[in-house]
Amino acid sequence: MSLNNRDRQILEHIIRYCEKIQLTVQRFGADLQIFINDPDYRDSVGMNLLQIGELAGRLSAEYVAASTQNWRAIKNMRNMFAHDYGSMDVERIWDTVITDIPILIAACQKELGS
């Protein structure tokens, strides 16, 4: 799939936010209980996830339609963060951080040919 310049830039930004999440995990510790008990940790991760979702919503319709990545789910998570943050399932967020973020980085890098 050929990427237009805008989609390429968006994917590069998504990778940077994913890497910020991974650095935050390294700083605070890859432990669910720490994540649950530390609001600063959760807020830091949450803000980066929100940004990733915001960027996902800016990808071109052509790219999203041709992609195997579930951009809609990523955008929907952003909407939950933006509109219903207080009732978010912390364990679900944690699973996203630990499981989905590395997959998202790899998918974006593959799309960029890096």
PyMOL commands that place a pseudoatom at each C-alpha (Angstrom):
pseudoatom trace, name=CA, resn=MET, resi=1, chain=A, elem=C, hetatm=0, pos=[0.000, 0.000, 0.000]
pseudoatom trace, name=CA, resn=SER, resi=2, chain=A, elem=C, hetatm=0, pos=[1.301, 3.419, -0.951]
pseudoatom trace, name=CA, resn=LEU, resi=3, chain=A, elem=C, hetatm=0, pos=[1.192, 6.001, 1.836]
pseudoatom trace, name=CA, resn=ASN, resi=4, chain=A, elem=C, hetatm=0, pos=[0.511, 9.639, 1.198]
pseudoatom trace, name=CA, resn=ASN, resi=5, chain=A, elem=C, hetatm=0, pos=[2.720, 12.121, 3.029]
pseudoatom trace, name=CA, resn=ARG, resi=6, chain=A, elem=C, hetatm=0, pos=[0.046, 13.044, 5.602]
pseudoatom trace, name=CA, resn=ASP, resi=7, chain=A, elem=C, hetatm=0, pos=[-0.622, 9.407, 6.574]
pseudoatom trace, name=CA, resn=ARG, resi=8, chain=A, elem=C, hetatm=0, pos=[3.118, 8.805, 6.776]
pseudoatom trace, name=CA, resn=GLN, resi=9, chain=A, elem=C, hetatm=0, pos=[3.541, 11.731, 9.175]
pseudoatom trace, name=CA, resn=ILE, resi=10, chain=A, elem=C, hetatm=0, pos=[0.600, 10.574, 11.287]
pseudoatom trace, name=CA, resn=LEU, resi=11, chain=A, elem=C, hetatm=0, pos=[2.061, 7.065, 11.604]
pseudoatom trace, name=CA, resn=GLU, resi=12, chain=A, elem=C, hetatm=0, pos=[5.410, 8.555, 12.629]
pseudoatom trace, name=CA, resn=HIS, resi=13, chain=A, elem=C, hetatm=0, pos=[3.667, 10.592, 15.347]
pseudoatom trace, name=CA, resn=ILE, resi=14, chain=A, elem=C, hetatm=0, pos=[1.745, 7.530, 16.525]
pseudoatom trace, name=CA, resn=ILE, resi=15, chain=A, elem=C, hetatm=0, pos=[5.029, 5.658, 16.901]
pseudoatom trace, name=CA, resn=ARG, resi=16, chain=A, elem=C, hetatm=0, pos=[6.446, 8.517, 18.987]
pseudoatom trace, name=CA, resn=TYR, resi=17, chain=A, elem=C, hetatm=0, pos=[3.442, 8.453, 21.339]
pseudoatom trace, name=CA, resn=CYS, resi=18, chain=A, elem=C, hetatm=0, pos=[3.732, 4.670, 21.636]
pseudoatom trace, name=CA, resn=GLU, resi=19, chain=A, elem=C, hetatm=0, pos=[7.404, 5.047, 22.503]
pseudoatom trace, name=CA, resn=LYS, resi=20, chain=A, elem=C, hetatm=0, pos=[6.509, 7.650, 25.139]
pseudoatom trace, name=CA, resn=ILE, resi=21, chain=A, elem=C, hetatm=0, pos=[4.149, 5.115, 26.685]
pseudoatom trace, name=CA, resn=GLN, resi=22, chain=A, elem=C, hetatm=0, pos=[6.899, 2.499, 26.722]
pseudoatom trace, name=CA, resn=LEU, resi=23, chain=A, elem=C, hetatm=0, pos=[9.315, 4.965, 28.355]
pseudoatom trace, name=CA, resn=THR, resi=24, chain=A, elem=C, hetatm=0, pos=[6.684, 5.759, 30.979]
pseudoatom trace, name=CA, resn=VAL, resi=25, chain=A, elem=C, hetatm=0, pos=[6.294, 2.048, 31.714]
pseudoatom trace, name=CA, resn=GLN, resi=26, chain=A, elem=C, hetatm=0, pos=[10.077, 1.752, 32.079]
pseudoatom trace, name=CA, resn=ARG, resi=27, chain=A, elem=C, hetatm=0, pos=[10.115, 4.727, 34.453]
pseudoatom trace, name=CA, resn=PHE, resi=28, chain=A, elem=C, hetatm=0, pos=[7.239, 3.655, 36.706]
pseudoatom trace, name=CA, resn=GLY, resi=29, chain=A, elem=C, hetatm=0, pos=[7.529, -0.121, 36.340]
pseudoatom trace, name=CA, resn=ALA, resi=30, chain=A, elem=C, hetatm=0, pos=[5.713, -2.770, 34.349]
pseudoatom trace, name=CA, resn=ASP, resi=31, chain=A, elem=C, hetatm=0, pos=[3.431, -3.702, 37.221]
pseudoatom trace, name=CA, resn=LEU, resi=32, chain=A, elem=C, hetatm=0, pos=[-0.360, -3.500, 37.151]
pseudoatom trace, name=CA, resn=GLN, resi=33, chain=A, elem=C, hetatm=0, pos=[-0.606, -2.661, 40.861]
pseudoatom trace, name=CA, resn=ILE, resi=34, chain=A, elem=C, hetatm=0, pos=[1.723, 0.308, 40.475]
pseudoatom trace, name=CA, resn=PHE, resi=35, chain=A, elem=C, hetatm=0, pos=[-0.354, 1.456, 37.526]
pseudoatom trace, name=CA, resn=ILE, resi=36, chain=A, elem=C, hetatm=0, pos=[-3.601, 1.078, 39.482]
pseudoatom trace, name=CA, resn=ASN, resi=37, chain=A, elem=C, hetatm=0, pos=[-2.263, 2.932, 42.530]
pseudoatom trace, name=CA, resn=ASP, resi=38, chain=A, elem=C, hetatm=0, pos=[-0.451, 5.790, 40.792]
pseudoatom trace, name=CA, resn=PRO, resi=39, chain=A, elem=C, hetatm=0, pos=[-2.741, 8.398, 39.209]
pseudoatom trace, name=CA, resn=ASP, resi=40, chain=A, elem=C, hetatm=0, pos=[0.205, 10.204, 37.616]
pseudoatom trace, name=CA, resn=TYR, resi=41, chain=A, elem=C, hetatm=0, pos=[1.237, 6.986, 35.863]
pseudoatom trace, name=CA, resn=ARG, resi=42, chain=A, elem=C, hetatm=0, pos=[-2.302, 6.412, 34.611]
pseudoatom trace, name=CA, resn=ASP, resi=43, chain=A, elem=C, hetatm=0, pos=[-2.689, 10.028, 33.501]
pseudoatom trace, name=CA, resn=SER, resi=44, chain=A, elem=C, hetatm=0, pos=[0.593, 9.986, 31.600]
pseudoatom trace, name=CA, resn=VAL, resi=45, chain=A, elem=C, hetatm=0, pos=[-0.307, 6.809, 29.757]
pseudoatom trace, name=CA, resn=GLY, resi=46, chain=A, elem=C, hetatm=0, pos=[-3.875, 7.966, 29.232]
pseudoatom trace, name=CA, resn=MET, resi=47, chain=A, elem=C, hetatm=0, pos=[-2.816, 11.245, 27.632]
pseudoatom trace, name=CA, resn=ASN, resi=48, chain=A, elem=C, hetatm=0, pos=[-0.581, 9.429, 25.171]
pseudoatom trace, name=CA, resn=LEU, resi=49, chain=A, elem=C, hetatm=0, pos=[-3.315, 6.919, 24.334]
pseudoatom trace, name=CA, resn=LEU, resi=50, chain=A, elem=C, hetatm=0, pos=[-5.699, 9.815, 23.785]
pseudoatom trace, name=CA, resn=GLN, resi=51, chain=A, elem=C, hetatm=0, pos=[-3.217, 11.400, 21.368]
pseudoatom trace, name=CA, resn=ILE, resi=52, chain=A, elem=C, hetatm=0, pos=[-2.802, 8.129, 19.476]
pseudoatom trace, name=CA, resn=GLY, resi=53, chain=A, elem=C, hetatm=0, pos=[-6.569, 7.880, 19.094]
pseudoatom trace, name=CA, resn=GLU, resi=54, chain=A, elem=C, hetatm=0, pos=[-6.804, 11.481, 17.958]
pseudoatom trace, name=CA, resn=LEU, resi=55, chain=A, elem=C, hetatm=0, pos=[-4.182, 10.832, 15.291]
pseudoatom trace, name=CA, resn=ALA, resi=56, chain=A, elem=C, hetatm=0, pos=[-5.900, 7.617, 14.209]
pseudoatom trace, name=CA, resn=GLY, resi=57, chain=A, elem=C, hetatm=0, pos=[-8.979, 9.690, 13.465]
pseudoatom trace, name=CA, resn=ARG, resi=58, chain=A, elem=C, hetatm=0, pos=[-6.946, 11.866, 11.089]
pseudoatom trace, name=CA, resn=LEU, resi=59, chain=A, elem=C, hetatm=0, pos=[-5.740, 9.041, 8.857]
pseudoatom trace, name=CA, resn=SER, resi=60, chain=A, elem=C, hetatm=0, pos=[-7.161, 9.152, 5.361]
pseudoatom trace, name=CA, resn=ALA, resi=61, chain=A, elem=C, hetatm=0, pos=[-10.245, 7.070, 4.636]
pseudoatom trace, name=CA, resn=GLU, resi=62, chain=A, elem=C, hetatm=0, pos=[-8.324, 5.361, 1.835]
pseudoatom trace, name=CA, resn=TYR, resi=63, chain=A, elem=C, hetatm=0, pos=[-5.536, 4.298, 4.160]
pseudoatom trace, name=CA, resn=VAL, resi=64, chain=A, elem=C, hetatm=0, pos=[-7.903, 3.089, 6.885]
pseudoatom trace, name=CA, resn=ALA, resi=65, chain=A, elem=C, hetatm=0, pos=[-9.944, 1.075, 4.385]
pseudoatom trace, name=CA, resn=ALA, resi=66, chain=A, elem=C, hetatm=0, pos=[-6.827, -0.647, 3.018]
pseudoatom trace, name=CA, resn=SER, resi=67, chain=A, elem=C, hetatm=0, pos=[-5.165, -1.220, 6.402]
pseudoatom trace, name=CA, resn=THR, resi=68, chain=A, elem=C, hetatm=0, pos=[-5.378, -4.394, 8.466]
pseudoatom trace, name=CA, resn=GLN, resi=69, chain=A, elem=C, hetatm=0, pos=[-4.995, -2.348, 11.679]
pseudoatom trace, name=CA, resn=ASN, resi=70, chain=A, elem=C, hetatm=0, pos=[-8.229, -1.694, 13.593]
pseudoatom trace, name=CA, resn=TRP, resi=71, chain=A, elem=C, hetatm=0, pos=[-8.030, 2.105, 13.533]
pseudoatom trace, name=CA, resn=ARG, resi=72, chain=A, elem=C, hetatm=0, pos=[-11.688, 2.423, 14.513]
pseudoatom trace, name=CA, resn=ALA, resi=73, chain=A, elem=C, hetatm=0, pos=[-11.050, 0.660, 17.841]
pseudoatom trace, name=CA, resn=ILE, resi=74, chain=A, elem=C, hetatm=0, pos=[-8.065, 2.923, 18.484]
pseudoatom trace, name=CA, resn=LYS, resi=75, chain=A, elem=C, hetatm=0, pos=[-10.165, 5.997, 17.755]
pseudoatom trace, name=CA, resn=ASN, resi=76, chain=A, elem=C, hetatm=0, pos=[-12.966, 4.654, 19.974]
pseudoatom trace, name=CA, resn=MET, resi=77, chain=A, elem=C, hetatm=0, pos=[-10.543, 4.259, 22.878]
pseudoatom trace, name=CA, resn=ARG, resi=78, chain=A, elem=C, hetatm=0, pos=[-9.642, 7.916, 22.445]
pseudoatom trace, name=CA, resn=ASN, resi=79, chain=A, elem=C, hetatm=0, pos=[-13.317, 8.818, 22.691]
pseudoatom trace, name=CA, resn=MET, resi=80, chain=A, elem=C, hetatm=0, pos=[-13.655, 6.848, 25.932]
pseudoatom trace, name=CA, resn=PHE, resi=81, chain=A, elem=C, hetatm=0, pos=[-10.638, 8.667, 27.376]
pseudoatom trace, name=CA, resn=ALA, resi=82, chain=A, elem=C, hetatm=0, pos=[-11.950, 12.038, 26.301]
pseudoatom trace, name=CA, resn=HIS, resi=83, chain=A, elem=C, hetatm=0, pos=[-15.544, 11.578, 27.429]
pseudoatom trace, name=CA, resn=ASP, resi=84, chain=A, elem=C, hetatm=0, pos=[-15.625, 8.890, 30.112]
pseudoatom trace, name=CA, resn=TYR, resi=85, chain=A, elem=C, hetatm=0, pos=[-12.139, 8.794, 31.638]
pseudoatom trace, name=CA, resn=GLY, resi=86, chain=A, elem=C, hetatm=0, pos=[-13.300, 8.334, 35.223]
pseudoatom trace, name=CA, resn=SER, resi=87, chain=A, elem=C, hetatm=0, pos=[-15.067, 5.071, 34.500]
pseudoatom trace, name=CA, resn=MET, resi=88, chain=A, elem=C, hetatm=0, pos=[-12.384, 3.485, 32.308]
pseudoatom trace, name=CA, resn=ASP, resi=89, chain=A, elem=C, hetatm=0, pos=[-11.401, -0.080, 33.153]
pseudoatom trace, name=CA, resn=VAL, resi=90, chain=A, elem=C, hetatm=0, pos=[-7.833, 0.285, 34.438]
pseudoatom trace, name=CA, resn=GLU, resi=91, chain=A, elem=C, hetatm=0, pos=[-6.991, -3.337, 33.683]
pseudoatom trace, name=CA, resn=ARG, resi=92, chain=A, elem=C, hetatm=0, pos=[-8.181, -2.897, 30.090]
pseudoatom trace, name=CA, resn=ILE, resi=93, chain=A, elem=C, hetatm=0, pos=[-5.970, 0.161, 29.719]
pseudoatom trace, name=CA, resn=TRP, resi=94, chain=A, elem=C, hetatm=0, pos=[-3.062, -1.802, 31.160]
pseudoatom trace, name=CA, resn=ASP, resi=95, chain=A, elem=C, hetatm=0, pos=[-3.650, -4.646, 28.715]
pseudoatom trace, name=CA, resn=THR, resi=96, chain=A, elem=C, hetatm=0, pos=[-3.633, -2.105, 25.876]
pseudoatom trace, name=CA, resn=VAL, resi=97, chain=A, elem=C, hetatm=0, pos=[-0.327, -0.697, 27.102]
pseudoatom trace, name=CA, resn=ILE, resi=98, chain=A, elem=C, hetatm=0, pos=[1.401, -4.037, 27.564]
pseudoatom trace, name=CA, resn=THR, resi=99, chain=A, elem=C, hetatm=0, pos=[-0.094, -6.007, 24.679]
pseudoatom trace, name=CA, resn=ASP, resi=100, chain=A, elem=C, hetatm=0, pos=[-1.369, -3.639, 22.016]
pseudoatom trace, name=CA, resn=ILE, resi=101, chain=A, elem=C, hetatm=0, pos=[1.189, -0.819, 22.014]
pseudoatom trace, name=CA, resn=PRO, resi=102, chain=A, elem=C, hetatm=0, pos=[4.116, -3.045, 20.915]
pseudoatom trace, name=CA, resn=ILE, resi=103, chain=A, elem=C, hetatm=0, pos=[1.900, -4.494, 18.173]
pseudoatom trace, name=CA, resn=LEU, resi=104, chain=A, elem=C, hetatm=0, pos=[0.873, -1.007, 17.054]
pseudoatom trace, name=CA, resn=ILE, resi=105, chain=A, elem=C, hetatm=0, pos=[4.494, 0.149, 16.887]
pseudoatom trace, name=CA, resn=ALA, resi=106, chain=A, elem=C, hetatm=0, pos=[5.442, -2.870, 14.778]
pseudoatom trace, name=CA, resn=ALA, resi=107, chain=A, elem=C, hetatm=0, pos=[2.450, -2.364, 12.448]
pseudoatom trace, name=CA, resn=CYS, resi=108, chain=A, elem=C, hetatm=0, pos=[3.231, 1.316, 11.946]
pseudoatom trace, name=CA, resn=GLN, resi=109, chain=A, elem=C, hetatm=0, pos=[6.910, 0.609, 11.344]
pseudoatom trace, name=CA, resn=LYS, resi=110, chain=A, elem=C, hetatm=0, pos=[5.990, -2.044, 8.806]
pseudoatom trace, name=CA, resn=GLU, resi=111, chain=A, elem=C, hetatm=0, pos=[3.705, 0.405, 6.994]
pseudoatom trace, name=CA, resn=LEU, resi=112, chain=A, elem=C, hetatm=0, pos=[6.506, 2.969, 6.943]
pseudoatom trace, name=CA, resn=GLY, resi=113, chain=A, elem=C, hetatm=0, pos=[8.992, 0.391, 5.705]
pseudoatom trace, name=CA, resn=SER, resi=114, chain=A, elem=C, hetatm=0, pos=[11.243, 0.866, 8.747]
for i in range(1, 114): cmd.bond("trace and resi %d" % i, "trace and resi %d" % (i + 1))
show_as sticks, trace
zoom trace
